[in-house]
């Protein structure tokens, strides 16, 4: 009998979030699941790691039939502890992160704790996927996102598709029957128009609250933003190398 793959599940919304519950339910269909996730919401943490404070981890009974651990650290910390401590003697076949409450399309990948957890696993050669639903509501309908994640996990675990490194998957806020399909895309271009709202606390000390809105800067038909707008699930293959290779020869004068 073939051994079932070992699947590590994590997120940045916290171990009690509805999104991770949906993802665990899907993952259990394909392999043996271990969950290591933050004990509280960690959205917007990016690839932060904890180096000043101690990190604590506790086993919890949250998912039926699944070993689960809550961690006081960041999403990246969760993956580091999983691969170096909790599962150090086992081969992790796939790391999946999410399902995030809110979009991680376009440049949002930079800020995303969900995607940074997946990226941390991929740095060790573990095929990794981050899943996000375009709905920030804590009680959002994850039926369409569950369908999409099941389709993609099934294909990634196929031995013919073992070259997957890191995927950024975003899912429109639609029911399964309304999703038009899945598209492999490029990362869309956009930026946040930020608005720092100023106020004062009861001691008259000034503080700021970050708000704002996201604006797409291009309408590239190949982009994740365009696919999502048209009702498709977007899949963007990602790499770790941030080198602007096209610029190397252009700025060679700096070394002369």
C-alpha positions as a LaTeX table, in Angstrom:
\begin{tabular}{lrrr}
\hline
Residue & $x$ (\AA) & $y$ (\AA) & $z$ (\AA) \\
\hline
Unk1 & 0.00 & 0.00 & 0.00 \\
Unk2 & 1.41 & 3.40 & $-0.99$ \\
Unk3 & 2.24 & 5.79 & 1.82 \\
Unk4 & 0.07 & 8.88 & 1.90 \\
Unk5 & 1.92 & 12.18 & 1.39 \\
Unk6 & 2.65 & 14.34 & 4.43 \\
Unk7 & 0.96 & 17.74 & 4.08 \\
Unk8 & 1.86 & 20.69 & 6.31 \\
Unk9 & $-0.96$ & 23.22 & 6.68 \\
Unk10 & $-0.44$ & 26.74 & 8.02 \\
Unk11 & $-1.86$ & 30.25 & 7.63 \\
Unk12 & $-1.64$ & 33.83 & 8.89 \\
Unk13 & $-5.23$ & 34.34 & 10.08 \\
Unk14 & $-4.76$ & 32.10 & 13.11 \\
Unk15 & $-5.45$ & 28.46 & 13.82 \\
Unk16 & $-9.15$ & 29.08 & 14.54 \\
Unk17 & $-9.89$ & 30.90 & 11.26 \\
Unk18 & $-12.61$ & 29.51 & 9.02 \\
Unk19 & $-10.24$ & 29.48 & 6.03 \\
Unk20 & $-7.74$ & 27.05 & 7.55 \\
Unk21 & $-10.56$ & 24.76 & 8.65 \\
Unk22 & $-11.71$ & 24.59 & 5.02 \\
Unk23 & $-8.17$ & 23.88 & 3.81 \\
Unk24 & $-7.57$ & 21.12 & 6.36 \\
Unk25 & $-10.80$ & 19.43 & 5.30 \\
Unk26 & $-9.56$ & 19.39 & 1.69 \\
Unk27 & $-6.01$ & 18.32 & 2.59 \\
Unk28 & $-7.26$ & 15.29 & 4.54 \\
Unk29 & $-8.54$ & 13.82 & 1.27 \\
Unk30 & $-5.01$ & 13.61 & $-0.10$ \\
Unk31 & $-2.62$ & 12.85 & 2.73 \\
Unk32 & $-1.62$ & 12.82 & 6.37 \\
Unk33 & $-2.04$ & 16.35 & 7.67 \\
Unk34 & $-0.14$ & 18.27 & 10.34 \\
Unk35 & $-1.21$ & 21.82 & 11.18 \\
Unk36 & 1.18 & 24.42 & 12.60 \\
Unk37 & $-0.40$ & 27.88 & 12.66 \\
Unk38 & $-0.28$ & 31.12 & 14.65 \\
Unk39 & $-2.28$ & 31.32 & 17.86 \\
Unk40 & $-3.65$ & 34.70 & 16.75 \\
Unk41 & $-4.10$ & 36.66 & 13.50 \\
Unk42 & $-0.79$ & 37.60 & 11.86 \\
Unk43 & $-1.97$ & 39.29 & 8.65 \\
Unk44 & 0.51 & 41.63 & 6.98 \\
Unk45 & 3.52 & 40.13 & 8.75 \\
Unk46 & 5.25 & 39.29 & 5.49 \\
Unk47 & 8.32 & 37.11 & 6.01 \\
Unk48 & 8.98 & 38.38 & 9.53 \\
Unk49 & 10.67 & 35.97 & 11.95 \\
Unk50 & 10.95 & 36.12 & 15.73 \\
Unk51 & 14.49 & 36.62 & 17.03 \\
Unk52 & 14.04 & 38.64 & 20.25 \\
Unk53 & 11.23 & 36.89 & 22.10 \\
Unk54 & 10.93 & 33.15 & 22.78 \\
Unk55 & 8.56 & 31.18 & 20.55 \\
Unk56 & 6.14 & 28.82 & 22.23 \\
Unk57 & 4.22 & 26.01 & 20.61 \\
Unk58 & 1.38 & 23.93 & 22.03 \\
Unk59 & $-0.56$ & 20.96 & 20.74 \\
Unk60 & $-4.27$ & 21.71 & 20.42 \\
Unk61 & $-7.40$ & 19.70 & 19.64 \\
Unk62 & $-8.94$ & 21.76 & 16.85 \\
Unk63 & $-9.24$ & 19.46 & 13.82 \\
Unk64 & $-10.66$ & 15.96 & 14.14 \\
Unk65 & $-8.05$ & 13.30 & 13.43 \\
Unk66 & $-5.29$ & 15.84 & 12.75 \\
Unk67 & $-2.22$ & 16.72 & 14.80 \\
Unk68 & $-2.38$ & 20.48 & 15.26 \\
Unk69 & $-0.09$ & 22.97 & 17.00 \\
Unk70 & $-0.59$ & 26.65 & 17.76 \\
Unk71 & 2.49 & 28.86 & 17.70 \\
Unk72 & 3.13 & 32.24 & 19.29 \\
Unk73 & 5.37 & 33.27 & 16.37 \\
Unk74 & 4.82 & 34.49 & 12.83 \\
Unk75 & 3.65 & 32.38 & 9.88 \\
Unk76 & 7.28 & 31.92 & 8.79 \\
Unk77 & 8.15 & 30.86 & 12.35 \\
Unk78 & 5.42 & 28.22 & 12.17 \\
Unk79 & 6.98 & 26.63 & 9.10 \\
Unk80 & 10.51 & 26.83 & 10.52 \\
Unk81 & 9.40 & 25.04 & 13.69 \\
Unk82 & 7.46 & 22.46 & 11.72 \\
Unk83 & 10.33 & 21.46 & 9.46 \\
Unk84 & 13.16 & 21.78 & 12.01 \\
Unk85 & 11.50 & 20.56 & 15.22 \\
Unk86 & 8.09 & 18.91 & 14.96 \\
Unk87 & 8.66 & 17.11 & 11.65 \\
Unk88 & 12.46 & 17.08 & 11.52 \\
Unk89 & 12.58 & 13.30 & 10.97 \\
Unk90 & 9.85 & 13.23 & 8.33 \\
Unk91 & 9.70 & 14.34 & 4.70 \\
Unk92 & 7.11 & 17.06 & 4.09 \\
Unk93 & 5.67 & 16.42 & 0.64 \\
Unk94 & 3.59 & 19.59 & 0.38 \\
Unk95 & 3.05 & 22.80 & 2.35 \\
Unk96 & $-0.24$ & 24.63 & 1.88 \\
Unk97 & $-1.04$ & 27.97 & 3.47 \\
Unk98 & $-4.44$ & 29.61 & 3.89 \\
Unk99 & $-7.14$ & 29.78 & 2.88 \\
Unk100 & $-6.46$ & 33.46 & 3.50 \\
Unk101 & $-9.32$ & 35.83 & 4.25 \\
Unk102 & $-8.62$ & 38.45 & 1.57 \\
Unk103 & $-6.66$ & 38.86 & $-1.66$ \\
Unk104 & $-2.95$ & 38.17 & $-2.02$ \\
Unk105 & $-2.90$ & 38.92 & $-5.73$ \\
Unk106 & $-0.47$ & 41.36 & $-7.34$ \\
Unk107 & 1.97 & 43.10 & $-4.95$ \\
Unk108 & $-0.02$ & 41.93 & $-1.93$ \\
Unk109 & 2.22 & 38.85 & $-2.01$ \\
Unk110 & 5.00 & 41.04 & $-0.55$ \\
Unk111 & 3.07 & 41.83 & 2.61 \\
Unk112 & 1.32 & 38.49 & 2.95 \\
Unk113 & 2.01 & 36.23 & 5.91 \\
Unk114 & 0.08 & 33.50 & 4.09 \\
Unk115 & 2.43 & 33.57 & 1.12 \\
Unk116 & 5.54 & 34.05 & 3.26 \\
Unk117 & 4.76 & 30.85 & 5.14 \\
Unk118 & 4.52 & 29.01 & 1.82 \\
Unk119 & 7.69 & 30.72 & 0.61 \\
Unk120 & 9.57 & 29.66 & 3.74 \\
Unk121 & 8.73 & 26.03 & 3.00 \\
Unk122 & 9.71 & 26.37 & $-0.64$ \\
Unk123 & 13.14 & 27.67 & 0.39 \\
Unk124 & 13.78 & 24.16 & 1.72 \\
Unk125 & 12.63 & 22.54 & $-1.49$ \\
Unk126 & 9.11 & 21.73 & $-0.28$ \\
Unk127 & 6.47 & 22.26 & $-2.99$ \\
Unk128 & 4.23 & 24.99 & $-1.58$ \\
Unk129 & 0.96 & 26.73 & $-2.33$ \\
Unk130 & $-0.68$ & 29.76 & $-0.81$ \\
Unk131 & $-4.48$ & 30.01 & $-1.18$ \\
Unk132 & $-6.46$ & 33.22 & $-0.75$ \\
Unk133 & $-10.14$ & 34.09 & $-1.10$ \\
Unk134 & $-11.17$ & 37.59 & $-2.18$ \\
Unk135 & $-13.34$ & 38.10 & 0.89 \\
Unk136 & $-12.12$ & 39.57 & 4.19 \\
Unk137 & $-15.19$ & 38.50 & 6.18 \\
Unk138 & $-14.30$ & 36.08 & 9.00 \\
Unk139 & $-17.45$ & 34.11 & 8.16 \\
Unk140 & $-17.04$ & 34.13 & 4.36 \\
Unk141 & $-18.38$ & 31.34 & 2.14 \\
Unk142 & $-15.38$ & 29.11 & 1.36 \\
Unk143 & $-17.20$ & 26.60 & $-0.82$ \\
Unk144 & $-15.74$ & 27.94 & $-4.08$ \\
Unk145 & $-12.28$ & 28.28 & $-2.53$ \\
Unk146 & $-12.45$ & 24.70 & $-1.25$ \\
Unk147 & $-13.32$ & 23.45 & $-4.72$ \\
Unk148 & $-10.44$ & 25.37 & $-6.29$ \\
Unk149 & $-7.91$ & 24.24 & $-3.68$ \\
Unk150 & $-8.97$ & 20.62 & $-4.13$ \\
Unk151 & $-8.48$ & 20.83 & $-7.91$ \\
Unk152 & $-5.03$ & 22.36 & $-7.60$ \\
Unk153 & $-3.74$ & 20.19 & $-4.73$ \\
Unk154 & $-4.79$ & 17.06 & $-6.60$ \\
Unk155 & $-2.80$ & 18.05 & $-9.68$ \\
Unk156 & 0.27 & 19.25 & $-7.77$ \\
Unk157 & 0.48 & 15.95 & $-5.86$ \\
Unk158 & 0.41 & 14.05 & $-9.13$ \\
Unk159 & 3.92 & 12.65 & $-9.68$ \\
Unk160 & 3.94 & 14.10 & $-13.19$ \\
Unk161 & 3.75 & 17.58 & $-11.69$ \\
Unk162 & 6.48 & 17.28 & $-9.05$ \\
Unk163 & 8.44 & 20.32 & $-10.33$ \\
Unk164 & 6.12 & 22.80 & $-8.57$ \\
Unk165 & 8.02 & 25.17 & $-6.25$ \\
Unk166 & 5.73 & 27.98 & $-5.09$ \\
Unk167 & 2.26 & 28.93 & $-6.30$ \\
Unk168 & 0.20 & 31.99 & $-5.39$ \\
Unk169 & $-3.45$ & 31.00 & $-5.83$ \\
Unk170 & $-6.23$ & 33.57 & $-5.52$ \\
Unk171 & $-9.91$ & 32.69 & $-5.74$ \\
Unk172 & $-12.76$ & 35.05 & $-6.62$ \\
Unk173 & $-15.55$ & 35.42 & $-4.08$ \\
Unk174 & $-17.95$ & 33.21 & $-6.01$ \\
Unk175 & $-19.81$ & 29.98 & $-5.49$ \\
Unk176 & $-18.34$ & 26.92 & $-7.19$ \\
Unk177 & $-20.79$ & 26.94 & $-10.09$ \\
Unk178 & $-20.03$ & 30.61 & $-10.77$ \\
Unk179 & $-16.25$ & 30.18 & $-11.08$ \\
Unk180 & $-15.35$ & 30.17 & $-14.78$ \\
Unk181 & $-12.20$ & 28.09 & $-14.42$ \\
Unk182 & $-8.53$ & 28.26 & $-13.45$ \\
Unk183 & $-5.91$ & 30.38 & $-15.23$ \\
Unk184 & $-2.12$ & 30.39 & $-14.91$ \\
Unk185 & $-1.18$ & 34.06 & $-14.75$ \\
Unk186 & 1.50 & 36.65 & $-14.31$ \\
Unk187 & 1.66 & 38.82 & $-11.19$ \\
Unk188 & $-0.39$ & 41.94 & $-11.79$ \\
Unk189 & 0.95 & 45.44 & $-11.23$ \\
Unk190 & $-0.64$ & 47.79 & $-8.74$ \\
Unk191 & $-0.06$ & 49.77 & $-5.60$ \\
Unk192 & $-1.70$ & 50.80 & $-2.35$ \\
Unk193 & $-2.95$ & 54.36 & $-2.05$ \\
Unk194 & $-2.35$ & 54.72 & 1.68 \\
Unk195 & $-4.29$ & 56.83 & 4.10 \\
Unk196 & $-2.94$ & 57.26 & 7.63 \\
Unk197 & $-5.84$ & 58.31 & 9.81 \\
Unk198 & $-4.64$ & 60.48 & 12.68 \\
Unk199 & $-6.25$ & 60.60 & 16.11 \\
Unk200 & $-5.38$ & 61.03 & 19.79 \\
Unk201 & $-5.65$ & 58.63 & 22.70 \\
Unk202 & $-7.19$ & 59.56 & 26.09 \\
Unk203 & $-3.81$ & 60.98 & 27.14 \\
Unk204 & $-3.75$ & 63.28 & 24.12 \\
Unk205 & $-0.95$ & 61.31 & 22.52 \\
Unk206 & $-1.14$ & 61.26 & 18.72 \\
Unk207 & $-1.40$ & 57.91 & 16.92 \\
Unk208 & $-2.04$ & 56.73 & 13.36 \\
Unk209 & $-4.24$ & 54.02 & 11.87 \\
Unk210 & $-3.28$ & 52.67 & 8.45 \\
Unk211 & $-6.08$ & 52.54 & 5.88 \\
Unk212 & $-6.23$ & 52.94 & 2.11 \\
Unk213 & $-7.22$ & 51.23 & $-1.09$ \\
Unk214 & $-5.56$ & 49.09 & $-3.74$ \\
Unk215 & $-5.34$ & 50.32 & $-7.34$ \\
Unk216 & $-4.28$ & 48.25 & $-10.33$ \\
Unk217 & $-1.82$ & 50.13 & $-12.53$ \\
Unk218 & $-2.12$ & 48.00 & $-15.68$ \\
Unk219 & $-4.80$ & 45.95 & $-17.42$ \\
Unk220 & $-2.59$ & 43.10 & $-18.65$ \\
Unk221 & $-4.90$ & 40.30 & $-19.85$ \\
Unk222 & $-2.37$ & 37.73 & $-18.54$ \\
Unk223 & $-2.37$ & 39.09 & $-15.00$ \\
Unk224 & $-3.90$ & 37.60 & $-11.88$ \\
Unk225 & $-5.89$ & 40.79 & $-11.34$ \\
Unk226 & $-7.52$ & 40.48 & $-14.75$ \\
Unk227 & $-8.30$ & 36.77 & $-14.31$ \\
Unk228 & $-9.94$ & 37.38 & $-10.94$ \\
Unk229 & $-11.96$ & 40.27 & $-12.33$ \\
Unk230 & $-13.30$ & 37.92 & $-15.01$ \\
Unk231 & $-14.30$ & 35.24 & $-12.50$ \\
Unk232 & $-11.33$ & 32.88 & $-12.83$ \\
Unk233 & $-9.06$ & 31.40 & $-10.16$ \\
Unk234 & $-5.57$ & 32.81 & $-10.70$ \\
Unk235 & $-2.40$ & 30.73 & $-10.28$ \\
Unk236 & 0.93 & 32.56 & $-10.34$ \\
Unk237 & 4.16 & 30.51 & $-10.24$ \\
Unk238 & 6.65 & 32.37 & $-8.03$ \\
Unk239 & 10.43 & 32.30 & $-7.54$ \\
Unk240 & 12.79 & 33.45 & $-4.79$ \\
Unk241 & 15.33 & 35.23 & $-7.00$ \\
Unk242 & 14.71 & 39.00 & $-6.86$ \\
Unk243 & 17.54 & 39.82 & $-9.27$ \\
Unk244 & 16.54 & 42.13 & $-12.12$ \\
Unk245 & 18.53 & 40.12 & $-14.67$ \\
Unk246 & 17.73 & 42.50 & $-17.53$ \\
Unk247 & 19.48 & 45.33 & $-15.66$ \\
Unk248 & 22.79 & 43.57 & $-14.96$ \\
Unk249 & 24.54 & 44.65 & $-18.19$ \\
Unk250 & 22.84 & 48.06 & $-18.16$ \\
Unk251 & 24.29 & 49.08 & $-14.79$ \\
Unk252 & 27.67 & 47.43 & $-15.26$ \\
Unk253 & 29.19 & 50.92 & $-15.33$ \\
Unk254 & 28.92 & 50.91 & $-11.53$ \\
Unk255 & 31.70 & 48.31 & $-11.40$ \\
Unk256 & 34.07 & 50.15 & $-13.73$ \\
\hline
\end{tabular}
